Amino acid sequence: MSSRPLPPFQTKPRMLGLSDLQHRVRNAMVRGETNGIESMLVGSRDPGRRLAIHRRHYTASLVKAILARFPATVWLVGSSLMTGAAREFVHAQPPSRPCIAEYGEAFPAFLVSRPGMEAIAYLQQFTELEWHLGRLALALDGPAIRAGALPMLKGEAPDICRVVLQPGVAYLQAAWAIDELIAVYWSGRAPDRFTLQRCDLWLELRGSRGALSMKRLNRGDFTFRACLAAGASLIDAALSALDADEAFDAGQAFLQLAGDGLIVAIDVVEGRA
């Protein structure tokens, strides 16, 4: 009988599950963390170098997407500052959705958090305006219910009715005349002199098939429409508007909403019928 020691017990390397593998690849691309994935890299003499190429491409393509999404902000603060901010952003907050067209919503807040940007008091509001306009440019209008064709509410009380607005509409409150500033950018001409005014601003933004428009509203109409866009019932939206402006006329505001072609449906609020 042999007295040689038995070989140590060996096991095969644990195979990573798909989610674990995806997580490690993601960290390698976004953060440069290659621990735990280096042994899986194959191909060519230096597969790590190939991974670095992919990582640079990841950064470059997303930075390009951010700069393309905020051209007016690039015009405002300069290409160098925007490129640096975008490069940091794509690694700090990578895309969470497969559609790159939806990427960048958090960029305005990220941009103003960078050193020196606090000197531009209106920067975040301006960048948020540009984000909304870029998003709305891709929207398509639905068939509108005009004022003369509003359906009867079938006995439902207004407090359980919800107005569905066009998908290409958004509401933005600002403390600066940022609509005038972005209009200067759109014009493509540098004025001899421009002073950005500080003011209370309530904007309705509309987009359809690439066409964009901005409209200033009074505080009551803005509150009414913004609440409806957020899913509030008719009565709740009207009460909020009255709190904002005691001169608000709910009936007239509702008819004007239809007259502007913004109503696409009137539904019963789910769970309250």
Secondary structure as GFF3:
##gff-version 3
##sequence-region A 1 273
A	DSSP	alpha_helix	18	31	.	.	.	ID=ss1
A	DSSP	three_ten_helix	38	40	.	.	.	ID=ss2
A	DSSP	alpha_helix	47	69	.	.	.	ID=ss3
A	DSSP	alpha_helix	71	77	.	.	.	ID=ss4
A	DSSP	alpha_helix	79	92	.	.	.	ID=ss5
A	DSSP	three_ten_helix	100	102	.	.	.	ID=ss6
A	DSSP	alpha_helix	107	112	.	.	.	ID=ss7
A	DSSP	three_ten_helix	117	119	.	.	.	ID=ss8
A	DSSP	alpha_helix	123	136	.	.	.	ID=ss9
A	DSSP	three_ten_helix	147	149	.	.	.	ID=ss10
A	DSSP	three_ten_helix	158	160	.	.	.	ID=ss11
A	DSSP	beta_strand	161	165	.	.	.	ID=ss12
A	DSSP	beta_strand	169	176	.	.	.	ID=ss13
A	DSSP	alpha_helix	178	187	.	.	.	ID=ss14
A	DSSP	beta_strand	198	208	.	.	.	ID=ss15
A	DSSP	beta_strand	211	216	.	.	.	ID=ss16
A	DSSP	alpha_helix	219	229	.	.	.	ID=ss17
A	DSSP	alpha_helix	234	244	.	.	.	ID=ss18
A	DSSP	alpha_helix	250	259	.	.	.	ID=ss19
A	DSSP	beta_strand	263	268	.	.	.	ID=ss20
###
